[in-house]
Amino acid sequence: MTFRSFEPYDRSNVNSFTLTGTELIKMAFDVLQIGVDGEEVQAEDYARALTYVNLVLRFLQAEGLHISSWFTGFLFTEANVDEYILEDVKATNQYYSTTLSAASTSPTTSITVADSTNMTVGDQIGIFKDDNNIFWSTISSITPTVAPAATVVIDDNTDGDVASGNDVVTYTSAIQPISRILKLSRRENLTNDVPLTMLSREEYESLPNKSDTGTPSQGYYWRAFNKGKLYLWNVPADSSYMIRFWYETRIDDIKDPENMLDLDRTYLPVIVWSLAEMMATPFGSSDAVYSRVKMKSDELLAQALSYDDEIESFSVDISGGR
């Protein structure tokens, strides 16, 4: 029997919550007793403190805490292509599907769809042709502009006939920077997921013939590559495959104090006290205050690192029937 736990743990409102940069800074100011007793904290103080929020997030990540968010991504494959730099290809956090409500004969730049609710001029649009490959183009106009049914004009002539009832997909949202992929599957008929085996680099390198084409059943993600690269095997035989993947992204720099961070509740104390420690000297706190805050932040960091070890994804094989 095999037990595998690759899914991200539940990030419901019980386990995580969202804060703005301003709220984190306010908590750190409270620790340092800045802004108490009627003392006014200026807007420039918050802007200055925002730099330290980003520094402390980088510091904690370097210490080994997984301060991350998790997303579902979708990759639309290309025929005979086995390597995908996910930031440079047709990959998205969300796609939308509809159907053609009228047959289209190639070549044409005009198609009629059953529902254009999620379509916007400038979107990438993928049209499933009768040979089951996807023809990709860009939406140049939608008439009428009120959904559902509409005539959609695309930038390029189709290169194959499209029957009424064929699927049409569009997407607008690009994926986030990826630190690691946790799970892969192949989505069939836009609804059903078939798991793909996640390979290590050693396992991928040992595959006997990497040029074999067919239906993808295994994948390897090379995160050390510049933008991250996903390898698929078998090599997709056509462009009809859609790969679904769970991925982790580290929290990026906060550019605006009102930017939101989705945080695991357990990490809040160590973030706040580490932020207070980093801000203490620049904001004029005494040596006594700095020493007290540092002692507490070190204690909280040790606790958070212990907790982080407990929630790491793991794989266990149990055999022998015992």
Residue pairs with C-beta under 8 A, 6 or more apart in sequence:
1 318
1 319
2 317
2 318
3 316
3 317
3 318
4 315
4 316
5 313
5 314
5 315
6 182
6 183
6 198
6 246
6 313
6 315
7 182
7 183
7 246
8 70
8 182
8 246
8 248
9 15
9 311
11 70
11 262
11 264
15 264
15 265
16 262
16 263
16 264
16 265
17 262
17 263
17 265
18 260
18 261
18 262
18 263
19 260
19 261
19 263
19 268
20 257
20 258
20 259
20 260
20 261
21 50
21 53
21 254
21 256
21 257
21 258
21 259
21 261
22 46
22 257
22 258
24 53
24 261
24 271
24 272
24 275
25 46
25 49
25 50
25 53
25 257
25 275
26 35
27 272
27 275
28 49
28 272
28 273
28 275
28 276
28 279
29 35
29 41
29 49
29 279
30 36
31 272
31 273
31 276
31 293
32 276
32 279
32 280
32 283
32 285
32 289
32 293
33 289
34 41
34 45
34 283
34 285
35 41
45 283
46 257
47 257
48 282
49 275
49 279
49 283
50 254
50 257
52 275
52 278
52 279
52 282
53 254
53 275
54 253
54 254
55 278
56 271
56 274
56 275
56 278
57 67
57 251
57 254
57 271
59 274
59 278
60 67
60 267
60 270
60 271
60 274
60 301
60 304
61 67
61 250
63 301
63 305
64 305
64 308
65 267
65 270
65 304
65 305
65 308
66 248
66 308
66 311
66 312
67 250
67 251
67 263
67 264
67 267
67 271
68 179
68 248
68 249
68 250
68 251
69 176
69 248
69 249
69 251
69 262
70 182
70 246
70 247
70 248
70 249
71 93
71 175
71 176
71 246
71 247
71 249
72 93
72 244
72 245
72 246
72 247
73 86
73 91
73 92
73 93
73 175
73 178
73 244
73 245
73 246
73 247
74 91
74 92
74 93
74 94
74 95
74 171
74 187
74 242
74 243
74 244
74 245
75 84
75 86
75 89
75 90
75 91
75 230
75 242
75 243
75 245
76 89
76 90
76 91
76 126
76 134
76 136
76 169
76 239
76 241
76 242
77 84
77 216
77 232
77 236
77 239
77 240
77 241
77 242
77 243
78 89
78 236
78 239
79 133
79 236
79 237
79 238
79 239
80 213
80 235
80 236
80 237
81 235
81 236
82 210
82 211
82 231
82 232
82 233
82 235
82 236
83 229
83 230
83 231
84 91
84 229
84 230
84 231
84 232
85 225
85 226
85 227
85 228
85 229
86 175
86 178
86 227
86 228
86 229
86 230
87 174
87 175
87 177
87 178
87 227
87 228
88 227
90 124
90 126
90 136
90 171
91 174
91 175
92 171
92 172
92 173
92 174
92 175
93 173
93 174
93 175
93 176
94 171
94 172
94 173
95 169
95 170
95 171
95 242
96 117
96 118
96 119
96 169
96 170
96 171
97 167
97 168
97 169
97 190
98 113
98 114
98 115
98 116
98 117
98 118
98 119
98 167
98 168
98 170
99 113
99 114
99 115
99 164
99 165
99 166
99 167
99 168
100 111
100 112
100 113
100 114
100 127
100 162
100 163
100 164
100 165
100 166
100 167
100 168
101 112
101 113
101 114
101 149
101 164
102 111
102 112
102 164
103 161
103 162
103 163
103 164
104 110
104 111
104 112
104 158
104 161
104 162
105 161
106 157
106 158
106 159
106 160
106 161
106 162
107 157
107 158
107 159
108 157
108 158
109 137
109 140
109 153
109 154
109 155
109 156
109 157
109 158
110 151
110 152
110 153
110 154
111 127
111 151
111 152
111 154
111 158
111 162
111 168
112 149
112 150
112 151
112 152
113 119
113 149
113 150
113 152
113 168
114 148
114 149
115 147
115 148
115 149
116 142
116 147
116 148
116 149
116 150
116 152
117 147
117 148
118 170
119 125
119 139
119 142
119 147
119 150
119 152
119 170
120 139
120 142
120 172
121 139
121 140
121 141
121 142
122 138
122 139
123 138
123 139
123 170
123 171
123 172
124 136
124 137
124 138
124 170
124 171
125 136
125 137
125 138
125 139
125 152
125 154
125 168
125 169
125 170
126 134
126 135
126 136
126 168
126 169
126 170
127 134
127 135
127 136
127 137
127 158
127 162
127 166
127 168
128 134
128 162
128 166
128 167
128 168
128 169
128 240
129 135
129 158
129 159
129 160
129 161
129 162
129 166
130 160
130 161
130 162
130 163
130 166
131 160
131 238
132 238
132 240
133 160
133 238
133 239
133 240
134 169
134 239
134 240
135 158
135 159
135 160
135 162
137 154
137 155
137 156
137 158
138 154
138 155
138 156
139 152
139 153
139 154
139 155
139 170
140 153
140 154
140 155
141 152
141 153
142 150
142 151
142 152
142 153
143 150
143 151
143 153
144 150
167 190
169 190
175 247
176 247
176 249
176 252
177 249
177 250
177 252
178 221
178 223
178 228
178 247
178 248
178 249
179 223
179 247
179 248
179 249
179 250
180 221
180 223
180 247
180 248
181 198
181 219
181 221
181 223
181 230
181 245
181 246
181 247
181 248
182 245
182 246
182 247
182 248
182 313
183 195
183 198
183 245
183 246
184 195
184 196
184 197
184 198
184 219
184 243
184 244
184 245
185 193
185 194
185 195
185 196
185 243
185 244
185 245
186 193
186 194
186 196
186 215
186 216
186 217
186 241
186 242
186 243
186 244
187 193
187 194
187 242
187 243
187 244
188 194
190 242
193 244
196 216
196 217
196 218
196 219
196 243
197 217
197 218
197 219
198 218
198 219
198 220
198 221
199 207
199 218
199 219
199 220
200 220
201 220
201 222
203 220
204 218
204 220
204 231
204 233
207 218
207 233
210 233
210 235
211 235
212 233
212 234
212 235
213 234
213 235
213 236
213 237
214 234
214 235
214 237
215 234
215 236
215 237
215 241
216 232
216 233
216 234
216 235
216 236
216 241
216 243
217 233
217 234
218 232
218 233
219 230
219 231
219 232
219 233
219 243
220 230
220 231
221 228
221 229
221 230
221 231
222 228
222 229
222 230
222 231
230 243
230 245
232 243
251 261
254 261
263 271
266 304
266 307
267 304
269 300
269 304
270 297
270 300
270 301
270 303
270 304
273 293
273 296
273 297
273 300
274 297
274 300
274 301
276 293
276 297
277 290
277 293
277 294
277 297
279 285
280 289
280 290
280 293
280 294
281 290
285 293
